[in-house]
Amino acid sequence: MQIDDINNEINNIINNNKLNYINSFYLSNKEIEVLKKYNIDYKNSINLKEIIYKLSELIDSDIDEEEYNEIDQILESISTRDYYQNTNK
């Protein structure tokens, strides 16, 4: 792998994981991309739990394995963020 390829890959990783503040919560660029792909209205969601609920409904629907994996990955990421941001420890 050449240096340019490595730099491009690093830039992609950084861009996908960049957090964006929306209403009262954060979503990564990758999460936003997947939410848009499945027409989940994240901009009008009041919190992460609402998005988690919508993703859970979607994951229970009739989807193929690739879609399931894609949705499950961001569902896990958003759920983890919600837990650490909103749970009193």
ZAGU-673864 format. One record per residue (C-alpha): residue number from 1; x, y, z. Coordinates in steps of 0.25 Angstrom, whole numbers, always signed. Layout:
BEGIN
pos:xx:yy:zz
NUM:X:Y:Z
...
// end
This chain:
BEGIN
pos:xx:yy:zz
1:+0:+0:+0
2:+5:+14:-4
3:+6:+26:+5
4:-5:+33:-3
5:-14:+21:-1
6:-12:+20:+14
7:-14:+35:+15
8:-27:+34:+8
9:-32:+23:+16
10:-28:+31:+29
11:-36:+43:+24
12:-48:+34:+21
13:-48:+28:+35
14:-47:+42:+41
15:-58:+47:+32
16:-68:+35:+35
17:-66:+37:+50
18:-67:+52:+51
19:-78:+56:+60
20:-89:+66:+57
21:-97:+73:+67
22:-112:+71:+63
23:-123:+77:+73
24:-118:+71:+86
25:-109:+59:+82
26:-98:+55:+73
27:-97:+46:+61
28:-85:+42:+52
29:-85:+45:+37
30:-86:+30:+35
31:-98:+29:+44
32:-105:+41:+37
33:-102:+34:+24
34:-109:+21:+28
35:-120:+28:+34
36:-123:+36:+21
37:-121:+23:+13
38:-133:+17:+21
39:-141:+30:+21
40:-140:+31:+36
41:-143:+46:+40
42:-132:+49:+50
43:-133:+64:+49
44:-147:+64:+55
45:-143:+53:+66
46:-143:+59:+80
47:-133:+50:+85
48:-124:+37:+82
49:-134:+28:+88
50:-144:+32:+78
51:-134:+28:+67
52:-131:+15:+74
53:-146:+12:+74
54:-147:+15:+59
55:-135:+6:+56
56:-140:-5:+64
57:-153:-5:+57
58:-145:-5:+44
59:-136:-16:+48
60:-148:-25:+52
61:-154:-23:+38
62:-151:-31:+25
63:-137:-27:+21
64:-126:-35:+16
65:-113:-39:+23
66:-105:-27:+18
67:-115:-17:+22
68:-117:-23:+35
69:-102:-23:+38
70:-101:-8:+33
71:-113:-4:+42
72:-108:-12:+54
73:-94:-6:+54
74:-100:+8:+55
75:-111:+4:+65
76:-100:-2:+74
77:-91:+11:+72
78:-103:+20:+75
79:-108:+12:+87
80:-94:+12:+93
81:-93:+27:+92
82:-107:+29:+98
83:-103:+20:+109
84:-90:+28:+113
85:-96:+42:+110
86:-110:+39:+117
87:-108:+29:+128
88:-105:+34:+142
89:-93:+26:+148
// end
